[in-house]
Amino acid sequence: TTLSREGMPLVRYRSGDLARLIPGRCPCGSPLRRLDRVRGRLGQIRLLENGEVLSLADLDEALLALPGLLDYTARIDRQHDRDVLHLALVPVPGREQALADEARNALAGLPASAGLRLETSLSPTCTIQPGKRILADQREAQPCNN
């Protein structure tokens, strides 16, 4: 990376962003290639046993639209030879009762939810997690029961 160049700095990095190049020229006439919206990070995509793909971007889109949800944490593990998605929801005070059902309904529309068991819990404190949200995958850490 040469940030001190006069004409244009060359910045190279590997972000892991999942996006695509849009074919064709920009309507503004620019000859530069166009990048479509970023759909998430490659490191936050999980292949499930049912062959479907679950991403943090999918969870964000489904859950963060829920009224009364401040934040959530998510992890996948295996129990009884089945993938289980654990969600710890951080509700706005007074919305605790309805939030778990609303989260289930929101996730039911995702193709990845077919055959995926969902367990929800309410976070005992209304604190938002610092740093980046991740989709933790704990299936690798568990011993094989074959």
Backbone as CSV, one residue per row, in Angstrom:
resi,resn,N_x,N_y,N_z,CA_x,CA_y,CA_z,C_x,C_y,C_z
1,THR,0.846,-1.178,0.000,0.000,0.000,0.000,0.888,1.236,0.000
2,THR,0.600,2.107,-0.897,1.392,3.339,-1.008,0.456,4.529,-0.853
3,LEU,0.177,4.911,0.367,-0.782,5.978,0.619,-0.221,7.362,0.306
4,SER,1.076,7.457,0.121,1.672,8.768,-0.129,1.808,9.083,-1.621
5,ARG,1.292,8.264,-2.505,1.397,8.526,-3.944,0.629,9.778,-4.304
6,GLU,1.099,10.476,-5.297,0.486,11.738,-5.712,-0.834,11.518,-6.455
7,GLY,-0.839,10.654,-7.446,-2.023,10.502,-8.293,-3.154,9.773,-7.599
8,MET,-2.921,8.528,-7.256,-3.951,7.733,-6.608,-3.258,6.657,-5.776
9,PRO,-3.565,6.570,-4.506,-2.928,5.513,-3.708,-3.428,4.141,-4.137
10,LEU,-2.554,3.182,-4.049,-2.921,1.813,-4.325,-3.167,1.141,-2.984
11,VAL,-4.380,0.729,-2.751,-4.730,0.088,-1.487,-5.157,-1.340,-1.799
12,ARG,-4.443,-2.285,-1.227,-4.769,-3.692,-1.412,-5.098,-4.300,-0.058
13,TYR,-6.198,-5.022,0.007,-6.547,-5.703,1.247,-7.489,-6.849,0.940
14,ARG,-7.542,-7.764,1.853,-8.445,-8.894,1.743,-9.490,-8.735,2.834
15,SER,-10.674,-8.339,2.471,-11.700,-8.070,3.474,-12.537,-9.311,3.780
16,GLY,-12.619,-10.218,2.814,-13.522,-11.353,2.982,-14.960,-10.986,2.697
17,ASP,-15.192,-9.790,2.132,-16.549,-9.373,1.812,-17.119,-10.241,0.692
18,LEU,-18.397,-10.544,0.798,-19.104,-11.314,-0.216,-19.921,-10.333,-1.048
19,ALA,-19.528,-10.161,-2.298,-20.206,-9.235,-3.197,-19.961,-9.714,-4.629
20,ARG,-20.426,-8.946,-5.579,-20.195,-9.301,-6.975,-19.953,-8.042,-7.778
21,LEU,-19.246,-8.199,-8.896,-19.058,-7.090,-9.819,-20.288,-6.998,-10.704
22,ILE,-20.781,-5.786,-10.902,-21.956,-5.566,-11.740,-21.479,-5.425,-13.181
23,PRO,-22.059,-6.220,-14.107,-21.633,-6.114,-15.507,-22.120,-4.810,-16.139
24,GLY,-21.429,-4.400,-17.164,-21.832,-3.210,-17.906,-21.240,-1.941,-17.334
25,ARG,-21.470,-0.867,-18.070,-20.943,0.438,-17.673,-21.886,1.133,-16.705
26,CYS,-21.315,1.991,-15.912,-22.089,2.798,-14.973,-22.912,3.824,-15.756
27,PRO,-24.155,4.076,-15.353,-24.967,5.094,-16.031,-24.315,6.487,-16.015
28,CYS,-23.424,6.718,-15.050,-22.762,8.028,-14.979,-21.662,8.165,-16.016
29,GLY,-21.302,7.059,-16.685,-20.275,7.103,-17.715,-18.886,6.709,-17.236
30,SER,-18.719,6.424,-15.975,-17.410,6.048,-15.442,-16.952,4.722,-16.049
31,PRO,-15.688,4.611,-16.416,-15.184,3.349,-16.957,-14.824,2.332,-15.870
32,LEU,-14.879,2.730,-14.607,-14.514,1.834,-13.516,-15.573,0.750,-13.318
33,ARG,-15.118,-0.413,-12.894,-16.049,-1.511,-12.624,-16.855,-1.186,-11.375
34,ARG,-18.104,-1.676,-11.335,-18.991,-1.376,-10.215,-19.158,-2.603,-9.340
35,LEU,-19.217,-2.364,-8.038,-19.380,-3.413,-7.054,-20.798,-3.347,-6.497
36,ASP,-21.495,-4.481,-6.516,-22.846,-4.562,-5.960,-22.751,-4.470,-4.440
37,ARG,-23.881,-4.398,-3.767,-23.849,-4.263,-2.314,-23.202,-5.485,-1.668
38,VAL,-22.527,-5.247,-0.582,-21.845,-6.306,0.145,-22.889,-7.135,0.882
39,ARG,-22.858,-8.468,0.695,-23.858,-9.368,1.267,-23.383,-10.039,2.548
40,GLY,-22.264,-9.601,3.088,-21.746,-10.202,4.311,-20.285,-10.554,4.152
41,ARG,-19.809,-11.369,5.064,-18.412,-11.802,5.065,-18.335,-13.299,4.844
42,LEU,-17.350,-13.734,4.086,-17.168,-15.160,3.839,-16.938,-15.921,5.128
43,GLY,-16.269,-15.302,6.089,-15.989,-15.956,7.361,-17.205,-16.120,8.254
44,GLN,-18.331,-15.529,7.871,-19.551,-15.618,8.673,-20.654,-16.388,7.961
45,ILE,-20.254,-17.340,7.133,-21.195,-18.206,6.433,-20.968,-19.620,6.922
46,ARG,-22.039,-20.310,7.278,-21.945,-21.678,7.795,-22.779,-22.622,6.935
47,LEU,-22.159,-23.732,6.536,-22.860,-24.784,5.816,-23.502,-25.702,6.842
48,LEU,-24.797,-25.908,6.720,-25.528,-26.730,7.671,-25.645,-28.159,7.161
49,GLU,-25.994,-29.061,8.053,-26.082,-30.471,7.672,-27.157,-30.721,6.631
50,ASN,-28.178,-29.864,6.560,-29.247,-30.042,5.577,-28.851,-29.511,4.202
51,GLY,-27.594,-29.051,4.064,-27.100,-28.566,2.782,-27.355,-27.086,2.558
52,GLU,-28.112,-26.468,3.420,-28.397,-25.038,3.297,-27.248,-24.225,3.885
53,VAL,-27.225,-22.955,3.551,-26.202,-22.038,4.035,-26.867,-21.008,4.930
54,LEU,-26.281,-20.784,6.097,-26.764,-19.770,7.024,-25.657,-18.745,7.212
55,SER,-26.003,-17.479,7.049,-24.997,-16.430,7.209,-25.439,-15.442,8.273
56,LEU,-24.472,-14.743,8.795,-24.761,-13.705,9.768,-25.607,-12.609,9.126
57,ALA,-25.377,-12.339,7.852,-26.175,-11.327,7.147,-27.649,-11.741,7.101
58,ASP,-27.927,-13.040,6.895,-29.311,-13.532,6.899,-29.951,-13.319,8.265
59,LEU,-29.207,-13.660,9.315,-29.726,-13.483,10.671,-29.968,-12.011,10.980
60,ASP,-29.016,-11.157,10.593,-29.181,-9.721,10.827,-30.434,-9.192,10.130
61,GLU,-30.611,-9.596,8.877,-31.763,-9.100,8.114,-33.078,-9.539,8.737
62,ALA,-33.133,-10.770,9.204,-34.374,-11.289,9.786,-34.625,-10.750,11.194
63,LEU,-33.581,-10.663,12.003,-33.773,-10.346,13.420,-33.723,-8.863,13.753
64,LEU,-32.831,-8.129,13.130,-32.677,-6.727,13.513,-33.857,-5.865,13.075
65,ALA,-34.744,-6.416,12.279,-35.971,-5.699,11.901,-37.057,-5.835,12.970
66,LEU,-36.844,-6.713,13.945,-37.865,-6.933,14.970,-37.938,-5.744,15.932
67,PRO,-39.145,-5.237,16.149,-39.263,-4.150,17.125,-38.983,-4.698,18.526
68,GLY,-38.179,-3.999,19.253,-37.880,-4.418,20.613,-36.624,-5.249,20.760
69,LEU,-35.928,-5.536,19.678,-34.661,-6.271,19.774,-33.514,-5.281,19.683
70,LEU,-32.701,-5.234,20.735,-31.543,-4.349,20.750,-30.318,-5.009,20.124
71,ASP,-30.122,-6.289,20.419,-28.937,-6.997,19.967,-29.183,-8.486,20.142
72,TYR,-28.291,-9.302,19.617,-28.367,-10.750,19.814,-26.988,-11.348,19.621
73,THR,-26.802,-12.533,20.160,-25.625,-13.335,19.850,-26.125,-14.666,19.300
74,ALA,-25.321,-15.287,18.448,-25.741,-16.534,17.808,-24.588,-17.527,17.785
75,ARG,-24.940,-18.795,17.961,-23.940,-19.856,17.811,-24.641,-21.115,17.313
76,ILE,-23.893,-21.908,16.581,-24.398,-23.183,16.071,-23.608,-24.286,16.738
77,ASP,-24.316,-25.324,17.193,-23.629,-26.527,17.643,-24.463,-27.738,17.243
78,ARG,-23.981,-28.917,17.609,-24.694,-30.159,17.273,-25.149,-30.819,18.549
79,GLN,-26.412,-31.229,18.546,-26.955,-31.994,19.652,-27.777,-33.123,19.051
80,HIS,-27.499,-34.326,19.466,-28.228,-35.505,18.991,-28.226,-35.575,17.461
81,ASP,-27.027,-35.387,16.875,-26.826,-35.455,15.423,-27.680,-34.468,14.644
82,ARG,-27.912,-33.307,15.220,-28.713,-32.278,14.556,-28.101,-30.902,14.838
83,ASP,-28.099,-30.043,13.811,-27.615,-28.677,14.005,-28.625,-27.895,14.834
84,VAL,-28.105,-27.121,15.785,-28.940,-26.306,16.663,-28.411,-24.875,16.624
85,LEU,-29.308,-23.925,16.385,-28.959,-22.514,16.417,-29.417,-21.950,17.747
86,HIS,-28.466,-21.443,18.524,-28.757,-20.827,19.820,-28.719,-19.312,19.646
87,LEU,-29.812,-18.653,20.007,-29.873,-17.197,19.962,-30.073,-16.655,21.361
88,ALA,-29.234,-15.730,21.775,-29.425,-15.003,23.025,-29.867,-13.597,22.629
89,LEU,-31.113,-13.274,22.929,-31.728,-12.026,22.504,-31.622,-10.971,23.600
90,VAL,-31.312,-9.757,23.208,-31.261,-8.631,24.145,-32.487,-7.757,23.838
91,PRO,-33.525,-7.841,24.687,-34.771,-7.117,24.394,-34.798,-5.719,25.005
92,VAL,-35.655,-4.897,24.437,-36.014,-3.632,25.073,-36.876,-4.009,26.272
93,PRO,-36.665,-3.383,27.419,-37.506,-3.718,28.585,-38.995,-3.607,28.246
94,GLY,-39.731,-4.645,28.642,-41.160,-4.696,28.371,-41.526,-5.510,27.138
95,ARG,-40.536,-5.910,26.312,-40.803,-6.681,25.086,-40.340,-8.129,25.212
96,GLU,-39.961,-8.542,26.405,-39.363,-9.864,26.591,-40.293,-10.998,26.166
97,GLN,-41.559,-10.931,26.526,-42.481,-12.040,26.299,-42.669,-12.360,24.814
98,ALA,-42.844,-11.346,24.002,-43.167,-11.579,22.589,-41.930,-11.825,21.728
99,LEU,-40.774,-11.425,22.202,-39.594,-11.418,21.347,-39.158,-12.802,20.871
100,ALA,-39.173,-13.792,21.719,-38.742,-15.138,21.307,-39.637,-15.680,20.202
101,ASP,-40.956,-15.504,20.331,-41.878,-15.975,19.287,-41.676,-15.206,17.986
102,GLU,-41.472,-13.902,18.092,-41.243,-13.097,16.889,-39.946,-13.504,16.199
103,ALA,-38.924,-13.839,16.972,-37.655,-14.282,16.386,-37.850,-15.613,15.663
104,ARG,-38.592,-16.525,16.259,-38.880,-17.809,15.595,-39.607,-17.587,14.277
105,ASN,-40.615,-16.727,14.288,-41.377,-16.449,13.069,-40.508,-15.798,12.009
106,ALA,-39.634,-14.881,12.419,-38.757,-14.203,11.460,-37.788,-15.185,10.812
107,LEU,-37.284,-16.136,11.579,-36.317,-17.093,11.040,-36.982,-18.211,10.244
108,ALA,-38.265,-18.425,10.451,-38.974,-19.487,9.718,-38.960,-19.234,8.215
109,GLY,-38.820,-17.985,7.811,-38.790,-17.660,6.391,-37.455,-17.924,5.718
110,LEU,-36.426,-18.232,6.478,-35.116,-18.504,5.887,-35.043,-19.939,5.388
111,PRO,-34.550,-20.162,4.165,-34.410,-21.534,3.668,-33.550,-22.404,4.582
112,ALA,-32.554,-21.817,5.214,-31.646,-22.570,6.079,-32.342,-23.095,7.326
113,SER,-33.501,-22.547,7.676,-34.157,-22.953,8.919,-34.824,-24.322,8.828
114,ALA,-34.999,-24.842,7.621,-35.607,-26.167,7.469,-34.693,-27.216,8.086
115,GLY,-35.179,-27.915,9.079,-34.404,-28.954,9.736,-33.441,-28.443,10.789
116,LEU,-33.402,-27.150,10.994,-32.517,-26.548,11.991,-33.323,-26.311,13.259
117,ARG,-32.824,-26.837,14.368,-33.508,-26.596,15.639,-33.082,-25.241,16.176
118,LEU,-34.031,-24.479,16.685,-33.760,-23.149,17.196,-34.025,-23.105,18.688
119,GLU,-33.052,-22.612,19.434,-33.220,-22.399,20.867,-32.966,-20.932,21.144
120,THR,-33.908,-20.294,21.832,-33.756,-18.879,22.151,-33.696,-18.699,23.655
121,SER,-32.994,-17.671,24.050,-32.966,-17.272,25.449,-32.904,-15.756,25.478
122,LEU,-33.334,-15.194,26.591,-33.256,-13.752,26.758,-32.022,-13.432,27.575
123,SER,-31.282,-12.454,27.114,-30.086,-12.059,27.838,-30.513,-11.433,29.163
124,PRO,-29.899,-11.846,30.272,-30.318,-11.321,31.571,-30.022,-9.844,31.755
125,THR,-29.093,-9.326,30.977,-28.775,-7.909,31.078,-29.047,-7.262,29.732
126,CYS,-29.400,-6.039,29.746,-29.666,-5.310,28.509,-28.408,-4.606,28.032
127,THR,-27.346,-5.376,27.835,-26.112,-4.792,27.339,-25.865,-5.280,25.920
128,ILE,-25.444,-4.377,25.103,-25.114,-4.722,23.726,-23.661,-5.167,23.702
129,GLN,-23.399,-6.260,22.977,-22.062,-6.834,22.918,-21.099,-5.878,22.223
130,PRO,-19.923,-5.656,22.792,-18.937,-4.808,22.123,-18.292,-5.552,20.959
131,GLY,-17.826,-4.834,19.986,-17.119,-5.437,18.862,-18.054,-5.976,17.808
132,LYS,-17.481,-6.749,16.904,-18.242,-7.292,15.791,-19.078,-8.480,16.237
133,ARG,-20.252,-8.582,15.653,-21.110,-9.736,15.905,-20.572,-10.892,15.060
134,ILE,-20.581,-12.094,15.605,-20.123,-13.266,14.867,-21.165,-14.368,14.961
135,LEU,-21.107,-15.280,14.016,-21.913,-16.492,14.049,-20.959,-17.612,14.450
136,ALA,-20.900,-17.874,15.739,-19.960,-18.862,16.272,-20.381,-20.267,15.852
137,ASP,-19.417,-21.066,15.466,-19.680,-22.446,15.062,-18.959,-23.367,16.030
138,GLN,-19.711,-24.012,16.903,-19.126,-24.867,17.922,-19.207,-26.345,17.548
139,ARG,-19.643,-26.644,16.340,-19.760,-28.043,15.925,-18.404,-28.704,15.819
140,GLU,-17.390,-27.968,15.431,-16.044,-28.527,15.268,-15.451,-28.941,16.613
141,ALA,-15.798,-28.218,17.664,-15.191,-28.431,18.970,-15.772,-29.645,19.692
142,GLN,-16.895,-30.167,19.206,-17.535,-31.266,19.910,-17.031,-32.606,19.391
143,PRO,-16.886,-33.582,20.283,-16.392,-34.896,19.848,-17.424,-35.612,18.985
144,CYS,-16.918,-36.437,18.107,-17.784,-37.221,17.229,-18.364,-38.399,18.009
145,ASN,-19.647,-38.635,17.880,-20.322,-39.725,18.612,-20.622,-40.913,17.709
146,ASN,-19.773,-41.171,16.726,-20.048,-42.309,15.820,-19.509,-43.581,16.394
